[in-house]
Amino acid sequence: MADIQATIQTLIDNNSVVLFMKGTKEFPQCGFSGTVSRILDHLGVEYIGVNVLDDPEMRQGIKDFTNWPTIPQLYIGGEFIGGADIVKEMFQSGELQALFVKSQMSGNTA
């Protein structure tokens, strides 16, 4: 399990925005992953999607990594943001957009 933890950390360190999700950006396999993907697409954010359905070790590993029981999980600038409900609330309040503007100003965008 240590290897998957290192892989997860590398993905987060090497990409400004990472969405661990069920399915792909083009074809989400659950409504929650689809919601977060649509929000990011709507905002024009470049991100990588990691399909946890492709790898059971990744699926459990990301849950262990954050001690967060559900998928999707969004990371921005190396920071864990949350799952679908949190991302949706942040989007609706404008907090998510402000976070991306802040990331752009500090040079942490994808």
C-alpha positions as CSV (number, residue, x, y, z in Angstrom):
1,M,0.0,0.0,0.0
2,A,3.0,2.3,0.4
3,D,3.6,2.3,-3.3
4,I,0.0,3.5,-4.0
5,Q,0.4,6.2,-1.4
6,A,3.6,7.4,-3.2
7,T,1.8,7.3,-6.6
8,I,-1.0,9.4,-5.2
9,Q,1.4,11.9,-3.7
10,T,3.2,12.2,-7.0
11,L,0.0,12.8,-8.9
12,I,-1.0,15.5,-6.5
13,D,2.5,17.1,-6.5
14,N,2.9,17.0,-10.3
15,N,-0.6,18.3,-11.3
16,S,-2.2,21.6,-10.3
17,V,-5.7,20.1,-10.3
18,V,-6.5,16.4,-9.7
19,L,-9.9,14.8,-9.6
20,F,-9.9,11.2,-8.3
21,M,-13.2,10.0,-9.7
22,K,-15.3,7.0,-10.8
23,G,-14.9,6.9,-14.6
24,T,-13.2,9.4,-16.8
25,K,-13.6,13.2,-17.5
26,E,-15.4,12.3,-20.8
27,F,-17.5,9.5,-19.3
28,P,-18.1,9.7,-15.5
29,Q,-19.4,6.5,-14.0
30,C,-21.3,8.1,-11.1
31,G,-23.4,11.2,-10.6
32,F,-21.1,12.7,-8.0
33,S,-18.0,12.4,-10.2
34,G,-20.1,13.8,-13.1
35,T,-21.1,16.8,-11.0
36,V,-17.6,17.7,-10.1
37,S,-16.3,17.1,-13.6
38,R,-19.0,19.3,-15.1
39,I,-18.2,22.1,-12.6
40,L,-14.6,22.0,-13.5
41,D,-15.4,21.9,-17.2
42,H,-17.8,24.8,-16.8
43,L,-15.1,26.9,-15.2
44,G,-12.6,26.0,-18.0
45,V,-10.2,24.4,-15.5
46,E,-7.5,22.1,-16.8
47,Y,-7.3,19.0,-14.6
48,I,-6.4,15.4,-14.7
49,G,-9.0,12.8,-13.9
50,V,-7.8,9.6,-12.2
51,N,-10.3,6.8,-12.7
52,V,-10.3,4.8,-9.5
53,L,-12.5,2.1,-11.1
54,D,-9.4,1.0,-13.2
55,D,-7.5,0.1,-10.1
56,P,-8.9,-1.3,-6.8
57,E,-5.7,-0.4,-5.0
58,M,-6.1,3.2,-6.1
59,R,-9.7,3.3,-5.1
60,Q,-8.9,2.2,-1.6
61,G,-5.6,4.1,-1.5
62,I,-7.1,7.5,-2.1
63,K,-9.6,6.9,0.7
64,D,-6.8,6.0,3.1
65,F,-4.6,8.9,1.8
66,T,-7.1,11.5,2.9
67,N,-9.1,9.6,5.5
68,W,-12.1,10.5,3.4
69,P,-14.6,7.7,2.7
70,T,-16.0,8.8,-0.6
71,I,-15.1,9.4,-4.3
72,P,-14.8,11.9,-6.0
73,Q,-12.0,13.8,-4.3
74,L,-10.6,17.0,-5.6
75,Y,-7.2,18.5,-5.1
76,I,-6.2,22.0,-6.1
77,G,-2.6,23.1,-5.7
78,G,-1.7,20.1,-3.6
79,E,-4.6,20.7,-1.2
80,F,-7.5,18.4,-0.6
81,I,-10.7,20.3,-1.2
82,G,-13.3,17.7,-0.7
83,G,-16.0,15.7,-2.4
84,A,-18.9,16.5,-4.6
85,D,-21.1,18.2,-2.0
86,I,-18.3,20.5,-0.8
87,V,-17.2,21.3,-4.4
88,K,-20.8,22.1,-5.4
89,E,-21.3,24.3,-2.3
90,M,-18.0,26.1,-3.0
91,F,-19.0,26.6,-6.7
92,Q,-22.5,28.0,-5.8
93,S,-21.0,30.4,-3.3
94,G,-18.2,31.6,-5.6
95,E,-15.5,30.3,-3.3
96,L,-14.3,27.7,-5.8
97,Q,-13.9,30.3,-8.5
98,A,-12.0,32.5,-6.1
99,L,-9.7,29.6,-5.2
100,F,-8.8,29.1,-8.9
101,V,-8.2,32.9,-9.3
102,K,-5.9,32.8,-6.3
103,S,-4.1,29.7,-7.7
104,Q,-3.5,31.5,-11.1
105,M,-2.1,34.5,-9.3
106,S,0.4,32.3,-7.5
107,G,1.3,30.4,-10.6
108,N,-0.2,27.1,-9.4
109,T,-2.6,26.4,-12.3
110,A,-2.5,23.4,-14.7
